């Protein structure tokens, strides 16, 4: 499941925590991707939509938002859909959070090869 989302980004996070909190890195992968993402109630595309919306609304998780925007592209969410998801968050999280999300999306779109 993780490789379908963005294995490279996950591997980078795990390796960057290896010297300080290897157990945390393991939990970071096992709980969301082993326990939550693997549940049958939603497909991975729907889960990425929810994750992009939540991270945008938080307004404080830009690195994680970028990872999940790239993951969303990898599982078939279009650029237009991602923009709409982020814009929708302006209603609930405010314009600053949506604006930051749009700038994160722009960065990911520029780096992402279709």
SVG drawing of the C-alpha trace seen along z (x, -y; Angstrom):
<svg xmlns="http://www.w3.org/2000/svg" viewBox="-17 -34 39 38">
<polyline fill="none" stroke="black" stroke-width="0.4" points="0.0,0.0 2.7,-2.5 4.6,-2.0 1.3,-2.7 1.1,-6.0 4.7,-7.3 7.3,-4.8 10.3,-7.0 9.0,-9.8 8.2,-7.3 11.6,-5.7 13.2,-9.2 11.3,-9.9 12.1,-6.5 15.8,-6.9 15.9,-10.5 14.5,-9.3 16.8,-6.2 19.4,-7.9 17.0,-9.7 13.7,-7.8 13.6,-4.5 10.6,-3.2 8.6,-6.4 9.5,-5.9 8.1,-2.4 4.9,-3.6 4.6,-6.3 4.3,-3.7 2.6,-0.8 -0.4,-2.7 -1.5,-4.8 -0.5,-2.5 -0.7,0.9 -3.8,0.3 -5.8,-2.6 -5.1,-2.8 -5.6,1.0 -9.2,0.8 -11.9,1.8 -14.2,-1.3 -12.5,-3.6 -10.2,-3.1 -6.8,-4.7 -7.9,-7.6 -10.7,-8.6 -8.2,-8.3 -5.8,-10.6 -8.6,-13.2 -9.4,-13.2 -5.7,-13.4 -5.1,-16.3 -8.1,-18.2 -7.0,-17.5 -3.4,-18.5 -4.5,-21.7 -6.9,-22.6 -4.2,-22.1 -2.1,-24.8 1.0,-23.6 2.0,-20.4 3.3,-21.6 5.9,-18.9 3.4,-16.2 0.8,-17.9 3.3,-17.9 3.9,-14.2 0.2,-13.5 -0.5,-15.8 2.2,-13.8 0.6,-10.6 -2.8,-11.8 -1.5,-12.4 0.0,-8.9 -3.4,-7.3 -5.3,-9.2 -6.5,-12.4 -6.2,-15.1 -4.5,-18.5 -7.8,-20.2 -9.4,-18.0 -6.5,-18.7 -6.9,-22.5 -10.7,-22.1 -10.0,-20.1 -7.6,-22.8 -9.9,-25.7 -12.8,-24.0 -10.7,-24.2 -10.8,-28.0 -14.5,-27.7 -13.6,-25.6 -9.9,-26.4 -9.6,-30.0 -7.9,-31.6 -4.4,-31.5 -4.5,-27.7 -5.9,-27.3 -3.4,-29.7 -0.5,-27.8 -2.1,-24.6 -2.3,-26.0 1.4,-27.1 2.3,-23.6 0.3,-22.1 1.9,-24.4 5.4,-23.2 4.4,-19.6 2.8,-20.0 5.9,-21.7 8.1,-18.8 5.7,-16.0 6.2,-14.4 2.9,-13.0"/>
</svg>
